[in-house]
């Protein structure tokens, strides 16, 4: 006779498949089950009281990219053994074998590395799920392609991903609290997706998502082959998997960065704004500065041409007051990502800003005088 879980007098789940059958040493079991009345398949996870508290918090989250948790229940053993808890969750990826929903690992293995827009779209879905659990201060701790299911639902033009398996999730620390540094965390996650931080904050999952993004693009983790076709996306991956203090501060900031690279906003879909330096960053203050610079350039350009014509002075003006400042402030050629010494400056943000300010000062005030002096010396 199959094992049953009686939730209430009117609700009883009959076990269909024990998913932990290959791990006999496990104290708590995970299985698929269904009710006798509507035959809806669910996943049931046995757990202790501490884990039940985590799942109770997760049950309050309504997000289409997280496998829904229908409820958490206490099960009292009639034989007098210690009571335990079960979480009844949405069953994703355990359909019949002919129409089985794959994990992200199986999806990439089946179709090969994804194109960058598909990978970024999937990364946005995963990041959306991360944002939802991080608002509850829950860290997944085992974010990997095996725990991300590609469902048969659609999210726009892409299949809808669903995050599953919160078996080792835990409540995170306050990321602003700098005095609590753990000397030991139980590393129960998957090795190549685990950052081994001494602090349990959202940056743990951010690291894992960087590895997942690289896997979607290459079929490998960064230690085997890091994605290098697009410097902007590579920078996202590197900033995710960097040392703790240099990673994205939150899943919200990572979501904004991926969203910009995926060009999903109206601002990003306007080709001229996507290509013009100053407007590509989707940052208001940079856009305002760019608008003022372009307006000043047009005004001064018209004035110089009207009164003096196009001469060497005009060339100096265009070079030192426009081209170089644009290169320094907006980096239209992504030199900061392409040149290794400049990429290394990401580890010292303040030094980069100081050097950037010094270069801008030299371009605006020193270089024009040097060039004009040189032109005067040559023409005399």
C-alpha positions in Angstrom: 0.0 0.0 0.0 1.3 3.4 -0.9 2.2 5.8 1.9 -0.3 8.6 2.5 -0.1 12.1 4.1 -3.3 13.2 5.8 -3.4 17.0 5.9 -7.0 17.4 7.1 -10.0 15.2 7.4 -10.9 15.9 3.8 -7.4 16.2 2.2 -5.1 13.2 1.8 -2.0 12.9 -0.5 -1.0 9.5 -1.8 2.7 9.1 -2.6 3.5 8.2 -6.3 7.3 8.3 -6.4 10.0 8.6 -3.8 12.5 11.1 -5.2 15.1 10.3 -2.5 14.9 6.6 -3.0 18.6 6.5 -4.0 19.7 8.2 -0.8 18.6 5.7 2.0 20.6 7.6 4.6 18.4 10.7 4.4 16.2 11.3 7.5 13.6 13.3 5.6 12.1 12.2 2.2 11.0 14.0 -0.9 8.3 12.5 -3.1 5.7 13.3 -5.7 2.1 12.7 -4.6 -1.5 13.4 -5.7 -4.9 13.8 -4.1 -7.6 11.2 -4.6 -10.2 13.6 -5.8 -8.5 15.7 -8.6 -5.3 13.8 -9.1 -3.2 17.0 -9.0 0.5 16.1 -8.7 2.5 17.9 -6.1 5.9 17.6 -4.5 6.0 16.8 -0.8 9.2 17.5 1.2 9.5 16.3 4.8 11.5 18.6 7.1 12.2 19.7 10.6 10.7 22.7 12.4 13.6 25.0 11.4 13.2 24.2 7.7 9.4 24.5 8.0 9.8 28.1 9.1 11.8 28.9 5.9 9.1 27.3 3.8 6.4 29.1 5.6 8.1 32.4 4.7 8.4 31.2 1.1 4.7 30.2 1.0 3.8 33.9 1.2 5.7 34.7 -2.1 3.6 34.9 -5.2 6.1 34.9 -8.1 5.6 32.9 -11.4 9.4 32.1 -11.5 9.3 30.3 -8.1 7.6 26.9 -7.8 4.5 27.7 -5.7 4.3 26.4 -2.1 0.7 25.4 -1.4 1.3 25.1 2.3 3.4 23.8 5.2 1.8 21.3 7.6 2.8 19.5 10.9 2.4 15.8 10.8 1.9 14.0 14.1 2.9 10.3 14.1 0.2 8.1 15.5 2.9 5.7 16.8 4.2 8.4 19.1 7.4 9.2 17.2 8.7 12.7 16.9 6.4 14.9 14.7 7.7 16.4 11.5 6.6 18.9 8.9 5.9 18.7 5.2 5.8 21.4 2.5 3.4 20.8 -0.4 4.8 22.5 -3.4 4.0 22.8 -7.1 5.4 19.9 -9.2 7.6 21.2 -11.9 9.6 18.9 -14.1 8.1 15.6 -13.1 5.5 15.1 -15.9 5.2 11.9 -17.7 8.5 10.9 -19.4 7.1 11.6 -22.9 6.4 15.2 -22.1 8.9 15.9 -19.3 9.7 19.5 -18.5 13.6 19.7 -18.5 15.9 21.4 -16.0 18.0 24.3 -17.4 21.0 21.8 -17.5 19.0 19.4 -19.7 17.7 22.3 -21.8 21.3 23.6 -22.6 22.6 20.1 -23.2 19.7 19.5 -25.6 19.8 22.7 -27.6 23.4 23.8 -27.0 24.7 27.2 -25.6 22.0 29.9 -25.8 22.3 33.1 -27.8 23.0 36.1 -25.7 19.5 37.6 -25.8 17.8 34.3 -24.8 20.4 33.8 -22.0 19.8 37.4 -20.7 16.1 36.9 -20.9 16.4 33.7 -18.8 18.8 35.5 -16.4 16.1 38.2 -15.9 13.6 35.6 -14.9 16.0 34.0 -12.4 16.9 37.4 -11.0 13.2 38.2 -10.6 12.8 35.1 -8.5 15.9 36.1 -6.5 14.5 39.5 -5.8 11.3 38.0 -4.5 13.1 35.7 -2.0 15.7 38.2 -1.0 12.9 40.7 0.0 12.0 38.0 2.6 15.7 37.9 3.5 16.0 34.2 2.3 19.1 33.0 0.5 18.6 30.1 -1.8 22.3 28.8 -1.4 22.0 26.2 -4.1 21.2 28.2 -7.2 22.3 26.0 -10.2 20.9 24.9 -13.5 19.6 21.6 -12.0 17.4 23.6 -9.7 15.9 25.8 -12.4 13.1 24.1 -14.4 12.1 25.1 -17.9 8.3 24.9 -17.7 5.8 24.6 -20.6 4.4 28.1 -19.7 5.6 31.1 -21.7 7.0 34.4 -20.4 6.8 36.6 -23.4 8.7 35.0 -26.2 10.7 32.6 -23.9 9.7 29.6 -21.8 9.0 30.4 -18.2 11.7 29.3 -15.8 10.9 28.2 -12.2 13.2 28.1 -9.3 12.9 25.0 -7.2 14.5 23.1 -4.2 14.9 25.4 -1.2 16.2 22.4 0.8 19.3 24.2 2.2 18.0 27.8 2.0 18.5 29.9 5.0 17.7 33.4 6.5 20.4 35.8 5.5 22.4 38.3 7.5 21.9 42.0 7.3 24.3 43.0 4.4 24.8 46.4 6.1 26.0 44.7 9.4 29.8 44.6 9.2 30.6 43.2 12.7 29.1 39.7 12.2 31.6 37.7 10.2 31.1 34.0 10.2 34.2 31.8 10.6 32.2 28.8 9.3 29.2 28.2 7.1 27.9 24.8 6.3 28.7 24.4 2.6 26.0 22.1 1.5 25.6 23.6 -2.0 27.1 22.5 -5.3 30.9 23.2 -5.3 31.3 25.1 -8.6 28.2 27.3 -7.9 29.1 28.0 -4.3 31.1 31.2 -3.4 32.3 30.0 0.0 31.7 33.4 1.5 32.0 34.0 5.2 28.7 35.9 5.1 25.3 34.7 4.1 23.8 37.6 2.2 22.1 38.0 -1.3 25.6 38.2 -2.8 25.8 34.4 -2.3 23.0 33.9 -4.8 24.4 36.7 -7.1 27.6 34.7 -7.4 25.7 31.6 -8.3 23.7 33.5 -11.0 26.9 34.7 -12.6 28.0 31.1 -13.0 24.6 30.1 -14.3 24.6 32.9 -16.9 28.1 31.8 -18.1 26.8 28.2 -18.3 23.8 29.3 -20.4 26.1 31.1 -22.9 29.0 28.5 -23.1 27.7 25.2 -21.6 30.5 25.5 -19.1 31.3 27.1 -15.8 33.8 30.1 -15.9 36.7 28.1 -14.5 36.5 25.9 -17.6 35.5 28.5 -20.2 34.4 32.1 -19.5 32.1 33.8 -22.0 34.1 36.4 -24.0 32.0 37.3 -27.1 30.4 40.5 -25.6 32.4 42.6 -23.2 29.3 44.1 -21.6 27.9 40.6 -20.7 31.4 39.4 -19.6 31.6 42.3 -17.2 28.3 41.3 -15.7 29.5 37.7 -15.2 32.8 38.9 -13.7 31.2 41.3 -11.3 28.8 38.5 -10.2 31.6 36.1 -9.4 34.2 38.6 -8.1 35.3 38.7 -4.5 32.6 39.5 -2.0 33.1 43.3 -1.7 33.2 43.9 -5.5 30.0 42.0 -6.4 26.7 43.7 -7.2 25.2 45.0 -3.9 21.8 43.4 -4.4 19.7 41.4 -6.8 17.9 44.6 -7.7 21.1 46.3 -9.0 22.0 43.1 -10.9 18.5 43.0 -12.4 18.8 46.6 -13.7 22.2 45.8 -15.3 20.9 42.6 -17.0 17.7 44.4 -18.1 19.8 47.2 -19.7 22.0 44.6 -21.5 18.9 42.8 -22.7 17.5 46.0 -24.2 14.0 45.4 -22.9 13.1 49.0 -21.9 11.6 51.5 -24.3 14.7 53.7 -23.9 16.9 50.9 -25.1 14.8 50.0 -28.0 15.3 53.4 -29.7 18.4 52.6 -31.9 19.8 56.2 -31.9 19.7 56.3 -28.1 21.2 52.9 -27.8 24.2 53.9 -29.9 24.9 57.5 -28.9 27.4 57.8 -26.0 25.7 59.3 -22.9 22.3 57.7 -23.5 23.3 54.1 -23.6 23.8 53.7 -19.9 20.0 54.3 -19.1 21.2 56.7 -16.4 19.5 60.0 -15.9 22.5 62.1 -14.9 24.6 60.8 -17.7 21.8 61.6 -20.2 21.5 65.1 -18.8 25.3 65.7 -19.1 25.3 64.3 -22.6 22.4 66.5 -23.7 24.2 69.6 -22.4 27.5 68.6 -24.0 25.8 68.0 -27.4 24.0 71.3 -27.2 27.2 73.1 -26.4 29.0 71.4 -29.2 26.4 72.4 -31.7 26.3 76.0 -30.5 30.1 76.4 -30.4 30.5 74.6 -33.7 28.1 76.8 -35.5 29.7 79.9 -33.9 33.2 78.9 -34.9 32.2 77.9 -38.5 30.2 81.1 -38.9 32.9 83.5 -37.8 36.2 81.7 -38.5 35.5 78.7 -40.8 36.8 75.2 -40.3 40.4 75.6 -39.4 43.0 74.0 -37.1 41.5 75.7 -34.0 38.2 74.0 -34.7 39.9 70.6 -35.0 41.6 71.2 -31.6 38.2 72.2 -30.1 36.5 69.0 -31.4 39.3 66.7 -30.2 39.9 68.1 -26.7 36.4 69.4 -25.8 34.3 66.7 -27.3 35.9 63.5 -28.6 38.3 62.9 -25.7 35.8 63.8 -22.9 33.2 61.5 -24.5 35.7 58.7 -24.6 36.7 59.3 -20.9 33.2 59.7 -19.4 31.1 57.4 -21.5 33.6 54.9 -22.8 31.7 54.2 -26.1 34.3 51.6 -27.2 34.0 49.7 -23.9 37.8 50.1 -23.4 37.4 49.6 -19.6 36.2 46.1 -20.3 38.6 45.3 -23.2 41.9 46.5 -21.8 43.2 44.3 -19.0 44.8 47.1 -16.8 41.6 49.1 -17.0 39.6 46.1 -16.0 41.8 45.6 -13.0 40.8 49.1 -11.8 37.3 47.7 -11.1 38.9 46.4 -7.9 39.6 50.0 -6.8 36.6 52.1 -7.8 37.8 55.3 -6.1 41.2 55.2 -7.9 39.4 54.7 -11.2 37.2 57.8 -10.6 40.2 59.9 -9.6 42.1 58.8 -12.7 39.0 59.5 -14.8 38.6 63.0 -13.3 42.3 63.7 -13.9 42.1 62.6 -17.5 39.0 64.8 -18.1 40.7 67.8 -16.5 43.7 67.3 -18.8 41.5 67.0 -21.9 39.5 70.1 -21.2 42.1 72.5 -19.8 45.6 71.3 -20.4 45.6 69.6 -23.8 43.9 72.5 -25.7 46.7 74.9 -24.6 49.4 72.4 -25.6 47.9 71.8 -29.0 47.3 75.5 -29.7 50.8 76.4 -28.6 52.1 73.6 -31.0 50.0 75.0 -33.9 51.2 78.5 -33.3 54.8 77.3 -33.2 54.4 75.4 -36.4 52.8 78.3 -38.3 55.3 80.9 -37.2 
